[in-house]
């Protein structure tokens, strides 16, 4: 039985993500890239289905409804036995419908035992019921190969640490690498970097010489890289990198990777993958197209969770920001929180906002979860009741109405009392001895 993992992505309006301009075909495209896994002697398969926007129609009602489609994926073995069948839905932003030759990519992955397999994909347009189909057959490795298939990408990054380990939209995971792949990439003059990833397998330590060549679909060589020496440990390794193809004329191309010299035998293994280069008019269409809003930390939060995120911010706000949030709709609250942190981003233009990342996660019920905070009553905790929402700030020199308390469970607990007039810090033993009050 095959277990299939799928991911739909709308990663950017350029050809560097799952959303690209597939100039080669207006049909549904289906590709698989195979990798060998010695544990279990299975073939790990990454599949990519590119859906042209021309295959879908606007949903009734017009406006900002956009379009939608349903993906149905089935995998059969050589005897015709259905091994798995899955389906899921995907929406298409209205702004995308006006971009010529635009397409979306669906990624799926599964592991297969040795044998032959057939993958069938059906794309059903939600507006008209029209169905577009694509069929592909492949063989899962029945013995360790010399190399995997060649995976092409528009971006490759190494994970910098645990905080950077999450897979971003449009990326797939290969060990400590995150690879932005969508099947057959399409580059533009402004975004002309082509990434590649190739696994080489060997039972003993060796050194391979790897050469990359860009060719036309007719086989004419355009450019070749100098040989790079790649040390391989027992079990193998991966050749990966990024090529700058600035100046390559618009058209369809093939990247060919040749690994030779392994074990001194002089044999060669060749793998290739197709890609395209779009022209300036395509780049202009991408730039002119309205950009869809990328999902962020606030996209999936409920109103209660948004309110929980907002509450601590009242102590950080400027006067012009106070009092606005409670009057907003749920979408307005999301926009408010986004804009609040954008204004305080210490590194604008980078994917991370270090100040916003300091916020603890939010539970399903809307309460903040701080690893250092005690959330349950127990022998070492003193229950504290906060003031009601209608409590007024205290006059100057008096203790204000209590808004919330954080009790950190340590030998000497740190209790942070939050009030509208001030933030003060209580340091007290939790053995019911008298507390001392100190300014925070």
NORDACOR-V34985 format. One line per field, one symbol per residue. ss: DSSP state (H for helix, E for strand, - for the rest). phi: phi as a letter, one per 40 degrees, with the letter a starting at -180 (. if undefined). burial: I if it has 24 or more other ideal C-beta (glycine too) atoms within 12 Angstrom, else O. A space follows every 50 residues. Layout:
# NORDACOR-V34985
ss: ???
phi: ???
burial: ???
This chain:
# NORDACOR-V34985
ss: ----EEEEE----------EE-------EEEEEEEEE----EEEEEEEEE EEHHH-----------EEEEEEEEEEE----EEEEEEEEEEE-HHHHH-- -EEEEEEEEEEE--EEEEEEEEEEE-----EEEEEEEEEE------E--- EEE-EEEE---HHH------EEEE--EEEE-----EE-----EEEEEEEE -----EEEEEEEEEEE----EEEE---EEEEEE--EEEEEEEEE------ EEEEEEEEEE-HHH---EEEEEEEEEE--HHHHHHHHH------------ --HHHHHHHHHHHHH---HHH---HHH--HHHHHHHHHHHHH-------- ---HHHH---EE-----EE---E--------------------------- ---EEEEE----EEEEEE----EEEEEE-------EEEE-
phi: .cbbbbabbbcgccccbccabcccacccbbbbbbbcbccgfbbcbbbbbb bccccbbdcdhggccgbaabbbbbbbcccgcccaabaabacbddcccccc gcabbbbaaabbcdibbbbbbbbbcccbgcbbbabababcdbadccaccc ccababbcccidcbccccdgbbbbgcbbbcbagbcbcbdcbbcbcaabcb bacacabbbbbbbcbcccgcccabcccbcbcbcdhhabcaibbcbdgccd ibbbcbbbbagcggcgcbbbbaacabbccccccccccccccccccacccc ccccccccccdccccbccdcccgcdccccccccccdcccdcccbccbcgb ccbccccccccbcccgccbbdcbcbbcacbbbcbbccccccccccdgbcc ccbabbbccbdbcbbbbbbccabbbbbaccbgcccbbbcc
burial: OIOIOIIIIIIIIIIIIIIIIIIIIOOIIIIIIIIIIOOOOOIIIIIIII IIIIIIIIOOOOOOOIIIIIIIIIIIIOOOOOIIOIOIOIIIIIIIIOIO IIIIIIIIIIIIIOOOIIIIIIIIIIOOOOOIOIOIOIOIIOOOIIIIII IIIIIIIOOOOOOOOOOIIIIIIIOOIIIIIIIIIIIIIOIIIIIIIIII IIOOOIOIIIIIIIIOOOOOOIOOIOOIOIOIOOOIIIIIIIIOIOOIOI IIIIIIIIIIIIOOOOOOIOIIIIIIIIIOOIIOIIOOIOOIOOOOOIOO IOOOIIIIIIIIIIOOOOOOOOOOIOOOOOOOIIOIIIOIIOOOOOOOOO OOIOOIOOIOOIOOOOOIOOOOIIOOOOOOOOOOOOOOOOOOOOOOOOOO OIIIIIIIOOOOIIIIIIIOOIIIOIIIOIOOOOOOOOOO
